[in-house]
């Protein structure tokens, strides 16, 4: 088989995407990309499955299409802890996102909120983000960390390579490598090259993700693929659930194709 990139992270009309599942499959075919649907599965997102029964219906729909069956779960929301194993095994892969971080005093800072806690500096926020990332890696049994350089709205004018220090990157790479979680190169929230290079050198597998919501975004992983190739990551080493397996248990009965 000719190798094709896998878009491990895209959204459909089953949550907040613009395309139906069938249209995502068509879009992937047109671009030569193997598609997945990884809709939001969280009570902290306005649309999408919000309880185990809704997750089952979501998977029922995905199983009618030739598409990888993913889901994007919020670290700070408890729904991912509540799904039974037999439901989890129906996912080909799962994605975890730090859409919010939990402060030491229990408050939650949301990445899409325009409110940022008074007195919290960007540097302090980054330290707390990495603390959360390490706990996420220890506790959340997902296959991919999505858009690792996503920042709160009030910090998005700061270059990520300035906010992420060497120590932050080393801690993140160690946590993800120990847990066996891939690091996403996101087409929407583009990470700086230094982070991806450091993670890859530490043995962390790298994943491609469009994080597509619009018709133009879905399955467009050209920028992530160009970045990974530019730093010497082999195409066949990029995360592919069918080749490298999944922590969901989906492939346990069938030996995944190894690269």
C-alpha positions as CSV (number, residue, x, y, z in Angstrom):
1,X,0.0,0.0,0.0
2,X,1.1,3.5,-0.7
3,X,1.6,5.5,2.5
4,X,-1.0,8.2,3.1
5,X,-1.0,10.8,5.9
6,X,-3.7,10.3,8.6
7,X,-5.7,13.3,9.8
8,X,-6.2,12.1,13.4
9,X,-8.2,15.1,14.5
10,X,-11.2,16.6,12.6
11,X,-14.7,17.6,13.6
12,X,-18.1,16.9,11.9
13,X,-21.7,18.1,12.3
14,X,-21.9,15.6,15.2
15,X,-20.3,18.3,17.2
16,X,-19.2,21.8,15.9
17,X,-17.9,21.0,12.5
18,X,-19.3,22.1,9.2
19,X,-19.1,18.8,7.3
20,X,-21.1,15.6,7.7
21,X,-19.1,12.4,8.3
22,X,-19.7,11.4,4.6
23,X,-18.4,14.8,3.5
24,X,-15.2,14.4,5.6
25,X,-14.6,11.0,3.9
26,X,-15.0,12.7,0.5
27,X,-12.7,15.5,1.5
28,X,-10.0,13.2,2.7
29,X,-10.2,11.1,-0.5
30,X,-9.9,14.3,-2.6
31,X,-6.7,15.3,-0.7
32,X,-5.2,11.9,-0.4
33,X,-5.5,11.9,3.4
34,X,-7.0,9.1,5.5
35,X,-9.7,10.8,7.5
36,X,-10.9,10.4,11.1
37,X,-13.7,12.0,12.9
38,X,-12.7,13.2,16.4
39,X,-15.6,15.2,17.6
40,X,-15.8,17.0,21.0
41,X,-17.0,14.6,23.7
42,X,-17.3,16.8,26.8
43,X,-19.9,18.4,29.0
44,X,-17.8,21.6,28.7
45,X,-18.6,21.9,25.0
46,X,-22.0,23.2,23.8
47,X,-22.5,20.6,21.1
48,X,-21.6,17.0,20.8
49,X,-22.0,13.8,22.9
50,X,-22.3,14.7,26.6
51,X,-23.1,11.4,28.3
52,X,-22.3,7.6,27.7
53,X,-25.6,7.0,25.8
54,X,-24.9,9.9,23.4
55,X,-21.3,8.6,22.9
56,X,-22.7,5.2,21.9
57,X,-25.0,6.8,19.3
58,X,-22.1,8.8,18.0
59,X,-20.1,5.6,17.5
60,X,-23.1,4.0,15.9
61,X,-23.0,6.7,13.3
62,X,-19.3,6.6,12.7
63,X,-19.4,2.8,12.2
64,X,-21.5,3.4,9.1
65,X,-18.6,5.1,7.3
66,X,-15.0,4.2,6.2
67,X,-13.4,6.5,8.7
68,X,-11.3,6.3,11.8
69,X,-13.4,6.7,14.9
70,X,-11.9,9.2,17.3
71,X,-13.0,11.6,20.0
72,X,-11.6,14.7,21.6
73,X,-12.0,14.7,25.3
74,X,-11.4,17.7,27.7
75,X,-8.8,16.9,30.4
76,X,-10.6,19.1,32.9
77,X,-14.1,17.5,32.3
78,X,-14.9,14.2,34.0
79,X,-16.9,12.5,31.1
80,X,-13.8,10.6,29.9
81,X,-13.6,9.0,33.3
82,X,-17.2,7.7,33.2
83,X,-17.2,5.7,29.9
84,X,-17.4,1.9,30.2
85,X,-14.6,-0.2,28.7
86,X,-16.8,-1.8,26.1
87,X,-17.6,1.7,24.8
88,X,-14.0,2.9,24.8
89,X,-13.0,-0.2,22.7
90,X,-15.1,1.0,19.9
91,X,-12.9,4.1,19.4
92,X,-9.9,3.5,17.1
93,X,-8.1,6.3,19.0
94,X,-8.8,9.0,21.5
95,X,-7.5,12.6,21.8
96,X,-7.0,14.6,25.0
97,X,-7.0,18.3,25.1
98,X,-6.0,20.9,27.6
99,X,-8.8,23.3,26.7
100,X,-8.5,24.5,30.3
101,X,-6.0,24.2,33.2
102,X,-6.8,23.9,36.8
103,X,-5.1,26.3,39.1
104,X,-3.6,25.3,42.5
105,X,-6.6,26.9,44.2
106,X,-9.1,24.9,42.1
107,X,-10.1,27.6,39.7
108,X,-10.2,26.8,36.1
109,X,-8.7,28.9,33.3
110,X,-10.4,28.3,30.0
111,X,-8.5,28.8,26.8
112,X,-11.4,30.3,25.0
113,X,-12.5,32.7,27.7
114,X,-11.7,36.4,27.5
115,X,-11.2,36.5,31.3
116,X,-7.8,35.8,32.6
117,X,-7.2,35.7,36.4
118,X,-5.9,38.9,37.9
119,X,-2.3,38.7,39.1
120,X,-1.5,35.6,37.1
121,X,1.5,36.2,34.8
122,X,2.1,34.5,31.5
123,X,5.2,32.7,33.1
124,X,3.1,31.4,36.0
125,X,0.4,30.3,33.7
126,X,3.0,28.3,31.7
127,X,4.3,26.6,34.8
128,X,0.7,25.6,35.7
129,X,0.0,24.4,32.2
130,X,3.0,22.0,32.3
131,X,1.9,20.8,35.8
132,X,-1.5,20.0,34.3
133,X,0.1,18.4,31.3
134,X,2.1,16.1,33.5
135,X,-1.0,15.1,35.5
136,X,-2.9,14.6,32.2
137,X,-0.2,12.2,30.9
138,X,-0.3,10.2,34.2
139,X,-4.1,9.9,34.4
140,X,-5.8,10.2,31.0
141,X,-5.6,7.1,28.8
142,X,-5.6,8.8,25.4
143,X,-3.4,8.3,22.3
144,X,-2.8,11.9,21.3
145,X,-2.4,15.3,23.0
146,X,-4.0,17.8,20.7
147,X,-2.7,21.3,19.9
148,X,-0.1,21.4,22.7
149,X,0.6,25.1,22.2
150,X,-3.0,26.3,22.5
151,X,-3.1,29.4,24.7
152,X,-5.8,31.5,26.4
153,X,-7.0,34.3,24.2
154,X,-5.2,36.9,26.2
155,X,-1.8,35.3,25.6
156,X,-2.2,34.5,21.9
157,X,-0.2,37.5,20.8
158,X,2.9,36.0,22.4
159,X,5.0,33.6,20.3
160,X,4.9,30.1,21.7
161,X,8.6,29.6,21.3
162,X,9.1,32.5,23.8
163,X,6.6,31.2,26.4
164,X,7.8,27.6,26.2
165,X,11.1,27.3,27.9
166,X,13.6,24.4,27.5
167,X,12.5,23.1,30.9
168,X,8.9,23.1,29.9
169,X,9.6,21.2,26.7
170,X,11.7,18.6,28.5
171,X,9.1,18.0,31.1
172,X,6.4,17.7,28.4
173,X,8.4,15.3,26.3
174,X,9.3,13.2,29.4
175,X,5.6,13.0,30.5
176,X,4.3,12.1,27.1
177,X,7.0,9.7,26.3
178,X,6.5,7.8,29.6
179,X,2.8,7.6,29.0
180,X,3.0,6.6,25.4
181,X,1.0,9.6,24.2
182,X,1.6,11.1,20.8
183,X,2.1,14.9,20.4
184,X,0.0,16.5,17.7
185,X,1.3,18.9,15.1
186,X,-1.8,21.0,14.7
187,X,-2.6,22.9,11.5
188,X,-4.8,25.4,13.5
189,X,-2.6,26.0,16.5
190,X,0.8,25.6,15.0
191,X,3.5,24.6,17.4
192,X,7.0,25.9,17.2
193,X,9.6,23.6,15.5
194,X,11.8,23.4,18.6
195,X,9.1,21.7,20.7
196,X,8.3,19.0,18.0
197,X,12.0,18.4,17.4
198,X,12.7,18.0,21.1
199,X,9.7,15.6,21.6
200,X,10.7,13.5,18.6
201,X,14.3,13.2,19.8
202,X,13.0,12.1,23.2
203,X,11.1,9.2,21.5
204,X,7.6,10.8,21.5
205,X,5.5,9.7,18.6
206,X,4.2,12.7,16.5
207,X,0.6,12.9,15.1
208,X,-0.9,15.0,12.3
209,X,-4.1,16.9,13.0
210,X,-6.1,19.4,10.9
211,X,-8.4,20.1,13.9
212,X,-10.6,21.0,11.0
213,X,-14.0,22.5,11.7
214,X,-14.6,24.2,8.3
215,X,-14.8,22.6,4.9
216,X,-11.4,24.2,4.0
217,X,-9.7,23.0,7.2
218,X,-10.7,19.3,7.3
219,X,-8.0,16.9,6.1
220,X,-5.6,19.7,5.2
221,X,-2.5,18.4,7.0
222,X,0.0,19.9,4.5
223,X,1.6,22.3,7.0
224,X,2.0,19.7,9.8
225,X,3.4,17.2,7.3
226,X,5.9,19.7,5.8
227,X,7.1,20.5,9.4
228,X,7.6,16.9,10.4
229,X,9.5,16.1,7.1
230,X,11.7,19.2,7.5
231,X,13.0,17.9,10.8
232,X,13.6,14.4,9.6
233,X,10.6,12.5,11.0
234,X,9.8,9.5,8.7
235,X,6.3,9.5,7.3
236,X,5.7,5.9,8.5
237,X,6.6,6.9,12.0
238,X,3.8,9.5,12.3
239,X,1.0,8.2,14.5
240,X,-1.5,5.9,12.7
241,X,-3.8,4.0,15.0
242,X,-4.0,1.1,12.5
243,X,-0.2,0.8,12.4
244,X,0.8,1.7,15.9
245,X,-2.2,0.6,18.0
246,X,-4.4,2.5,20.5
247,X,-4.8,2.6,24.2
248,X,-8.6,2.1,23.7
249,X,-8.1,-1.6,23.3
250,X,-9.7,-1.5,19.8
251,X,-6.9,-3.3,18.1
252,X,-6.1,-5.9,20.9
253,X,-7.8,-8.7,19.0
254,X,-6.1,-7.8,15.7
255,X,-2.4,-7.2,15.7
256,X,-1.8,-3.7,14.4
257,X,0.4,-3.2,11.4
258,X,3.8,-2.0,12.8
259,X,6.1,0.5,11.1
